[in-house]
Amino acid sequence: MDTALTGEQDAIRRTVRELLHKHCTPDAVRTAVLTGPGYDEDLWQRLGGTLGLPGLALPEEYAGTGCTLVEQALAHEETGRALLPSPLLAGGALCAPLLLALGTPAQRAAHLPRLATGALTASLVLPEGTLPLALGLTGEPGTPAADWAGGGRAGGIQAGPDGAGGWRLYGEAGQALAAHSAGLLLVAAHAGGYARSRTLLFLVEAGAEGLVRARQTALDETRAVGRVELRDTPATLLGEDEDADVTAALARTGAGAAALIAAEAVGAADSALERTVEYVTLREQFGRPIGSFQAVQHRLADVYVQVQSARSAAYYAAWEAACGPEGGHGVSGGVALAQALEALRLAAGEAVQLHGGVGFTWEHEAHLYFKRAAGDELLFGPVHRLREHAALRAGLFGAQGETAQVNGTGSRGEVTV
């Protein structure tokens, strides 16, 4: 892996940063999240139609740029730095790879070019609270569908044939990224009943019969989430094969998405650190800037180390998902995400505290980062689950089914794997 950025990669990062620095200030963020879709639609058209950000890693035949996940991670780092409210993560990081991997040629041709230019937004709809599990970040990709997609029993979203070669969906799901305003929904639904339990992905167009959507209140308003109700709603199977390995496709998507979410968290943490460093060099106490106090310097140095470590992990995870060697344990995405979420939580916490009294007011921009840190861990974590699953997949606790001895300071126990 070459850690130096190419001229093209540096240009991508610089272009996105300059655009967002101009049009995505903290005040602009607060204004955008109060709109119906939860983001600035004019800015989204610049990012999609002009820069082609949603299609950065899509093939050129689908109006994409043909770059790799590494370039996409650099762009996501800049969107995280600005706390950009947008449907980029939902459509570009989650839905587009699934459409590319499982969709029929007709489905790809119909949806991917519009996703690449931002003309179409999309959302991956899963049972509430199951996103990291379904993406293979906190659970084994081969986990039976019953564990997270309804399992033929109450809960989740159920799919059944409509008698005319199509499908009908029934159920509801909450906390789906950008689901309230997306033009296309990729819905994970349980099919086959208890006897032939399996999870399939379906395409549901906005405005479909029986589709009811509403935006949900969230701690982090920069990541708009919605609730979806499907009442005997017509849907189209994603792909042609009902026996397609959807869990494996979700896990492959999860490896890349984890790297992109980690990059966003790194960007946000770095921005929070920069703003805090700038503040402590200006704020004076006892006749000198508070940044000159050794205790403050040590705290910010700890944040800096965490952010740089998380950036390295995120870049490596993006490289491995894009062009790394085949095989391995496939754990770098989860590890990078855990490291980045932890770095953002630390950076946001220090930003609130070191800004003093003003930092504790909800109106201060430090709380935008604090809410992003808390919201991301709720959506994609928690950190200890990400690390635990990565450790299990890497075999750190022994082979599956065995019992490993865990030695701690002053204690000794057993962990059943």
C-alpha positions in Angstrom: 0.0 0.0 0.0 1.4 3.4 -1.0 0.3 6.0 1.6 1.2 9.0 -0.6 -1.8 10.6 -2.4 -1.6 10.9 -6.1 -2.2 14.2 -7.9 -5.7 13.1 -8.8 -6.5 12.1 -5.3 -5.2 15.4 -3.9 -7.3 17.3 -6.4 -10.4 15.4 -5.5 -9.9 16.2 -1.8 -9.1 19.8 -2.4 -12.0 20.4 -4.7 -14.6 19.0 -2.3 -13.0 20.8 0.6 -13.1 24.2 -1.1 -16.8 23.7 -2.2 -17.9 22.7 1.2 -15.9 25.4 3.0 -17.9 27.9 1.0 -21.3 26.4 1.0 -21.5 24.2 4.1 -20.7 26.4 7.1 -22.1 25.5 10.5 -24.9 28.1 10.0 -25.7 26.5 6.6 -25.8 23.1 8.2 -28.3 24.2 10.8 -30.5 25.7 8.0 -30.3 22.7 5.8 -31.3 20.2 8.4 -34.6 22.1 9.0 -35.7 21.6 5.4 -38.1 18.8 4.3 -35.5 16.5 2.9 -33.0 17.4 5.6 -30.3 18.7 3.2 -29.5 21.6 0.9 -30.8 20.4 -2.5 -28.9 23.1 -4.5 -25.6 22.0 -2.9 -26.5 18.4 -3.5 -26.9 19.2 -7.2 -23.5 20.8 -7.3 -22.0 17.7 -5.6 -23.8 15.3 -7.8 -24.4 17.0 -11.1 -21.2 19.0 -11.2 -18.7 16.9 -9.3 -20.3 13.5 -9.7 -19.6 12.6 -6.1 -22.2 9.9 -5.7 -20.8 8.1 -8.7 -17.1 8.5 -7.8 -16.5 4.7 -7.6 -19.1 3.6 -10.2 -18.0 2.4 -13.6 -18.0 4.9 -16.4 -20.6 2.9 -18.3 -23.1 4.0 -15.6 -22.1 7.6 -15.7 -19.6 7.1 -12.9 -16.0 8.4 -12.6 -14.4 4.9 -12.4 -12.3 5.7 -9.3 -11.7 3.4 -6.4 -13.0 3.3 -2.9 -9.8 5.2 -1.8 -10.9 8.3 -3.8 -14.4 7.9 -2.4 -13.0 7.7 1.1 -11.1 11.0 0.6 -14.3 12.7 -0.6 -16.2 11.3 2.4 -13.6 12.6 4.8 -14.3 16.1 3.5 -18.0 15.7 3.8 -17.5 14.5 7.4 -15.2 17.5 8.1 -18.1 19.8 7.1 -20.8 17.6 8.7 -22.5 17.7 5.3 -26.2 16.8 5.5 -26.9 14.7 2.4 -28.1 11.4 1.0 -24.5 10.6 -0.1 -23.9 7.8 2.4 -27.3 6.1 1.9 -27.2 6.2 -1.9 -23.5 6.2 -2.9 -22.1 3.9 -0.1 -24.9 1.5 0.5 -27.4 1.3 -2.3 -25.2 1.8 -5.4 -22.8 -1.1 -4.6 -25.8 -3.4 -4.0 -27.4 -2.4 -7.3 -24.1 -3.0 -9.1 -23.5 -6.4 -7.5 -27.0 -7.9 -7.6 -29.0 -5.9 -10.1 -30.0 -7.0 -13.6 -28.5 -5.2 -16.6 -31.9 -3.4 -17.0 -32.0 -2.4 -13.3 -28.4 -1.1 -13.4 -29.0 0.9 -16.5 -32.3 2.4 -15.1 -31.0 3.5 -11.7 -27.2 3.7 -11.5 -26.6 6.6 -14.0 -29.2 8.7 -12.1 -27.6 7.8 -8.7 -24.2 8.7 -10.1 -25.3 12.2 -10.9 -27.4 12.8 -7.8 -30.7 13.0 -9.9 -31.9 10.0 -7.9 -31.5 9.4 -4.2 -31.8 6.0 -2.6 -32.1 4.4 0.8 -31.4 0.9 2.2 -34.3 -0.1 4.4 -33.6 -2.7 7.0 -35.3 -3.6 10.3 -34.6 -0.9 12.8 -31.3 -1.3 14.7 -29.9 -4.1 12.4 -27.8 -2.0 10.0 -24.3 -3.0 11.5 -25.4 -6.6 11.9 -26.8 -6.9 8.4 -23.6 -5.4 7.0 -21.5 -8.0 8.7 -19.9 -5.5 11.1 -21.2 -6.8 14.4 -22.4 -10.2 13.3 -21.2 -13.0 11.0 -22.2 -12.4 7.4 -23.6 -16.0 7.2 -26.0 -15.4 10.1 -29.4 -16.8 9.3 -31.9 -14.3 8.0 -34.1 -15.1 10.9 -31.7 -13.3 13.2 -32.2 -9.8 11.7 -34.8 -9.8 8.9 -38.0 -11.1 10.5 -37.3 -14.8 10.3 -40.8 -15.7 9.2 -42.2 -14.5 12.4 -43.6 -11.2 13.6 -41.3 -8.2 12.9 -39.3 -7.0 10.1 -40.7 -6.8 6.6 -42.3 -9.8 4.9 -42.5 -10.5 1.1 -44.8 -12.6 -0.8 -45.7 -13.3 -4.5 -48.6 -11.3 -5.8 -49.8 -14.1 -8.2 -48.8 -12.2 -11.3 -45.0 -12.7 -11.2 -44.4 -9.8 -8.9 -44.0 -9.3 -5.2 -45.9 -7.5 -2.4 -44.2 -6.2 0.8 -45.8 -5.8 4.2 -44.2 -4.4 7.4 -42.4 -1.4 8.7 -38.8 -0.3 9.5 -37.4 2.8 11.2 -34.1 4.7 11.4 -33.4 4.1 7.7 -30.9 6.7 6.3 -32.7 9.3 4.0 -35.7 6.9 3.7 -38.2 9.7 4.1 -37.1 11.6 0.9 -35.4 8.9 -1.3 -36.7 8.3 -4.8 -35.8 4.6 -4.6 -35.9 2.2 -1.7 -33.8 -1.0 -1.4 -35.8 -3.0 1.0 -34.6 -6.1 2.8 -37.5 -8.4 3.3 -38.0 -11.9 4.6 -39.5 -14.4 2.1 -40.3 -18.1 2.1 -41.9 -18.3 5.5 -40.4 -20.4 8.3 -39.8 -23.4 6.0 -37.6 -21.8 3.4 -36.4 -18.7 5.3 -34.3 -16.3 3.3 -33.8 -12.6 2.9 -34.2 -10.9 -0.4 -33.7 -7.3 -1.6 -36.5 -5.5 -3.4 -36.8 -2.2 -5.2 -39.7 0.1 -4.3 -40.2 3.3 -6.2 -41.3 6.5 -4.4 -45.0 6.9 -4.7 -45.7 3.2 -4.8 -49.1 2.1 -3.6 -49.3 1.4 0.1 -45.9 3.2 0.9 -46.0 5.5 3.8 -42.9 7.4 4.9 -42.1 10.0 7.6 -39.0 11.7 8.9 -38.0 10.7 12.4 -36.5 12.9 15.1 -32.9 12.0 15.6 -30.2 13.2 18.0 -27.9 14.0 15.0 -30.1 16.0 12.6 -27.3 16.0 10.0 -28.0 12.3 9.3 -31.7 12.4 8.5 -33.5 9.1 9.1 -37.0 8.0 8.2 -39.7 5.5 9.0 -41.1 3.3 6.3 -44.4 1.5 6.3 -45.3 -1.0 3.6 -48.9 -1.9 3.3 -49.2 -4.6 0.6 -46.8 -2.5 -1.5 -45.8 -3.7 -5.0 -42.0 -4.3 -5.3 -39.5 -5.6 -7.8 -36.9 -8.2 -6.9 -33.4 -6.9 -7.1 -31.7 -9.2 -9.5 -33.1 -12.3 -11.2 -32.1 -15.1 -8.8 -34.2 -15.7 -5.7 -31.4 -17.8 -4.3 -28.8 -15.0 -4.5 -26.6 -14.8 -1.5 -27.9 -11.5 -0.2 -26.1 -11.7 3.2 -22.7 -12.1 1.4 -23.5 -9.1 -0.8 -24.5 -7.0 2.2 -21.2 -8.0 4.0 -19.1 -7.0 0.9 -21.0 -3.7 0.8 -20.5 -3.3 4.6 -16.7 -3.7 4.3 -16.6 -0.7 1.9 -19.3 1.3 3.7 -17.4 0.9 7.1 -14.3 2.5 5.5 -16.3 5.4 4.2 -18.2 6.0 7.5 -14.8 5.8 9.2 -13.4 8.4 6.8 -16.4 10.7 7.6 -15.8 10.3 11.3 -12.1 11.1 10.9 -12.9 14.2 9.0 -15.4 15.3 11.7 -12.9 14.6 14.5 -10.1 16.5 12.7 -12.3 19.5 12.2 -13.4 19.5 15.8 -9.7 19.3 16.9 -8.8 22.2 14.6 -11.5 24.4 15.9 -10.6 23.6 19.5 -6.9 24.3 18.9 -7.8 27.6 17.3 -10.0 28.5 20.3 -7.4 27.6 23.0 -4.9 29.9 21.3 -7.2 32.8 21.6 -9.0 32.3 24.9 -7.0 33.8 27.7 -7.0 33.0 31.4 -4.7 34.3 34.1 -3.2 36.6 31.5 -2.2 33.9 29.0 -3.8 31.7 26.3 -5.2 28.5 27.8 -3.5 26.6 25.1 -0.2 27.4 26.7 -1.1 25.3 29.8 0.6 21.9 29.7 -2.6 20.0 30.8 -4.5 21.4 27.8 -1.7 20.6 25.5 -1.5 17.0 26.7 -5.3 16.5 26.2 -5.2 17.9 22.7 -2.1 15.8 21.9 -4.0 12.7 22.9 -6.8 13.7 20.5 -4.3 14.3 17.7 -2.8 10.8 18.1 -6.2 9.2 18.1 -7.3 11.1 15.0 -4.1 10.2 13.1 -4.4 6.6 14.0 -8.0 6.5 12.9 -7.1 8.2 9.6 -4.5 5.5 8.9 -6.9 2.7 9.7 -9.6 4.3 7.5 -7.3 4.7 4.6 -6.0 1.1 4.9 -9.6 -0.2 5.1 -10.6 1.7 2.0 -7.5 0.4 0.1 -8.0 -3.2 1.2 -11.7 -3.1 0.2 -10.8 -1.5 -3.2 -7.6 -3.3 -4.3 -6.2 -5.2 -1.4 -5.2 -8.9 -1.5 -8.0 -11.5 -1.6 -8.8 -13.5 1.4 -7.8 -12.6 4.9 -10.2 -12.1 7.7 -11.9 -9.0 6.2 -11.9 -7.2 9.6 -10.1 -3.9 8.7 -13.4 -2.1 7.9 -14.9 -2.8 11.4 -11.6 -2.0 13.1 -11.3 1.2 11.3 -14.9 2.2 12.0 -14.4 1.4 15.7 -11.2 3.5 15.8 -12.8 6.4 14.0 -15.9 6.5 16.1 -13.8 6.5 19.3 -11.6 9.3 17.9 -14.6 11.4 17.1 -16.2 10.8 20.5 -12.9 11.9 22.2 -12.5 15.0 19.9 -16.1 16.1 20.3 -15.9 15.7 24.1 -12.7 17.7 24.4 -14.2 20.3 22.1 -17.2 20.8 24.3 -15.1 20.9 27.5 -12.2 23.1 26.3 -14.6 25.7 24.8 -15.6 26.2 28.4 -19.0 27.7 29.3 -20.0 28.5 25.8 -19.1 25.0 24.6 -21.8 23.5 26.9 -24.6 25.4 25.1 -26.6 23.5 22.5 -26.3 26.4 20.1 -22.5 26.2 19.9 -21.0 24.4 16.9 -19.1 22.0 19.1 -22.4 20.3 19.8 -22.8 19.5 16.1 -19.8 17.3 16.4 -20.9 15.9 19.7 -24.3 14.9 18.2 -22.6 13.4 15.2 -20.3 11.3 17.4 -23.3 10.0 19.5 -25.5 9.5 16.6 -23.0 7.5 14.5 -22.3 5.2 17.4 -26.0 4.5 17.8 -26.4 3.8 14.1 -23.2 1.9 13.3 -21.8 0.8 16.6 -21.3 0.4 19.4 -17.5 0.4 19.4 -17.0 -2.6 21.6 -19.3 -4.7 19.4 -17.4 -3.7 16.3 -14.1 -4.7 17.9 -15.4 -7.9 19.5 -16.7 -9.1 16.1 -13.5 -8.2 14.4 -11.5 -10.1 17.0 -13.7 -13.1 16.6 -13.3 -13.1 12.8 -9.5 -12.7 13.1 -9.4 -15.7 15.4 -7.9 -13.8 18.4 -10.1 -15.9 20.8 -9.4 -19.2 19.1 -11.3 -21.2 16.5 -15.1 -20.9 16.4 -16.8 -23.2 18.9 -13.7 -23.5 21.1 -13.2 -21.9 24.5 -10.3 -19.4 24.8 -8.5 -18.4 27.9 -8.5 -14.7 28.5 -5.9 -13.3 31.0 -6.5 -9.9 32.5 -4.8 -7.9 35.2 -5.5 -9.7 38.4 -8.2 -12.0 36.9 -8.6 -15.0 34.7 -11.8 -16.1 32.9 -13.2 -17.9 29.9 -14.9 -16.6 26.8 -17.0 -19.0 24.8 -16.7 -18.2 21.1 
